[in-house]
Amino acid sequence: MTLRLALALGGLLASASGAGAAPDGVIRVGSKSFTESYILAEIAAQVIEQVGEARVERRVGLGGTGVTQRAIESGAIDLYPEYTGTLARVILKDPSLQTIEAIRARLAPRGLVVSGSLGFANTYALATRADLAERLGLRRISDLAAHRELRAAFSSGFLEREDGWPGLRAHYGLVLARADVMEHALTYRAVASGDVDLMDVFSTDGQLERLHLRLLEDDRGFFPDYSAVLLARRETTEHFPRTWARLRETLEGRLDGRRMAQLNAMADLDGKHVGEVAAAFLGGSSPSTAASSTGGPRAILGEIAALTRDHLLLVLISVGAAVALGIPMGIVAARFRRAGQLELSVIAMLQTVPALALLMFMIPLFGIGKGPALVALSLYALLPIARNTYAGLMAIDRTLLEIAWVLRLGELRRLLRIELPLSAITIMAGIKTAAVTTVGTATLAAFIGGGGYGTLIVRGLALDDTATILAGAAPAALMALAFHGLFELVDRVVIPRGLRG
Amino acid sequence: MRPMIALRGVTKRFGATVALDAVSLQVQPATTHVLLGSSGSGKSTVLRLILGLAAPDGGVVLVDDTPVDASTRDRLVARMGYVVQDGGLYPHLRASDNVALAAEAQAWPRARIAERVAALTELTGLDASMLRRYPRELSGGQRQRVGLMRALMLDPPILLLDEPLGALDPIVRAELQEHLGRLFADLGKTVVLVTHDVREAARLGHTITLLTAGRVVQHGTYADLAERPVSPFVTQFLTAQTLTAPSAPARG
């Protein structure tokens, strides 16, 4: 039992830190967290499995270009779908790069390879409700200049990127009543219900037609070309030449905008799983993959089981590390008052950083995956444990400590035999708080490829699929409850009988 | 005879408050000395200074002719047992574990610890079945006996007791007072006992120091205080609590 747990932990850490290693017979396919990216990644994954030259590991649903770029450069992923405009502007930071050839030449020194265009361009676009467009006579983006009362909700990337709202606003001289940031999947509903008038979309969005949304024409040519391509590590393409050739053969020039929009609609609107959508595109069923990652309802149960193991390990390891670190920190704080106050303030400050931001800060330091997620979660769990240890130790009756000195117990014996047991109730309460909240916070790990229940939540948000969101959120809530119950039992073991009420 | 414990002109302040003001006293070996006074008289502070838990602002505290200071206190405390009101037991440890703590720290073998605990159980008259219990499962008198056992575990020559019977009801208290008197005499310990109870002082103290507001009012036997009071305050303090004078303890 202990051995198996140790092996599992070891395996997890190895897979977390194994980024950037030489090809090991595995191609790690990444994606960002929106439908089209999931579908293209899944298609690539199924092609790789069909060729059989390498095994596939899916690291999908990563939280943005910053994450995927860092991931592919560090080798945490080997391949993912990207767009030429993003490559030029965000990664190479040179908007003048227009052609795939130019981009390819600039990425080559970084050890990255770009496929040919997959056949469609997915540019940014602005969309509004068709009836509103009708009423206000909105057909082109320049028409917005006359309607300052409109309210917009943009995805965070679009709101901040130079090739997004800031550039667009300057280019067209637009002023809007409101331009807020909103999770993309939720914005559709907000627009449909009339809470929001304007949103950013991709031109291949499968939902536009069925939700009665209208695209506004980019009449002054602001949005650059966003041709879809595959971005891969050169060592991967060289190591698996047949696979790379087949990927290019299967995908290059094979997807036009209409076809892509159809595939997106299958996933977004018909509730088909990404595995099925990819299989449909590849023509015929793809037996191995449908079950392995994103198959039907039965497959999702299997996936939940795997995610439960992931999530549990995330929580156990990070809380374990926080206990190992937090209790000594609490002891130090209680022993050296002034340094202790400083130390506790620093931990408290860490706690004020939003969990998602803390996860993102880990990327430049530790890349993506479970490793950085564990570091961030551990830091987050530190405060309740360190603070409660400190509070517990400080609350001990001074006479009892003086008697320990008179009995000549010595520092270590006094700590282990007297002080920590006397503080056990308070310390355990801190650990319990840390564990229960970490179960929740760990769902955010999925944004940096850390796995766990958040994987389903991120995917569900991307696909606007409430059932998938719940499939991730409900087990997380159950796990939090389970931890709460478990600690009632642990308390009985850890808290000395003489102290229990 | 050379005193086992001596204070010479000891002053102790806590901020602006003077807890002890030029206090001198001596305790002869194998006798029981009672520090008598009402709360705030400074009597507990004397114990803390002897233990080395606090340092005097003036004067010197001697234990066996050695001044108690930062360099000697660790060595000297090894010769002392300390009992506080209500036992001062660790609530998370069984009675037997409380008693055994000091011996464990000295790495005594288990068998020797068990033997010593058994001997002390008999000595203090504790019901042996109580040893398995946690402090909160014991009566006040039982807790006090366990506290005394713990202080006696390593058989120190000096015992310091701070209001050891303060939390007990009168009947248990009288019974334990008698028991303690015999025990101290049998064991030949040098005892300093702090109390505000005149009857207890009379029963247990070979000598008594009456303190008020950090100053010594009178040293002597109970008979000295009762029959040759140095001031009306002495008589007032004695008669406020006792109507009949109890007999003096047997000299050990």
Interface residues (C-beta under 8 A of the other chain):
Chain A: T399 L400 E402 I403 W405 V406 L407 R408 L409 G410 R413 R417 I418 P421 L422 A424 P496 R497 G498 L499
Chain B: L51 L53 D74 V77 A78 M80 G81 Y82 V84 G88 Y90 P91 H92 L93 R94 L101 A102 E104 A105 Q106 Y134 P135 R136 R150
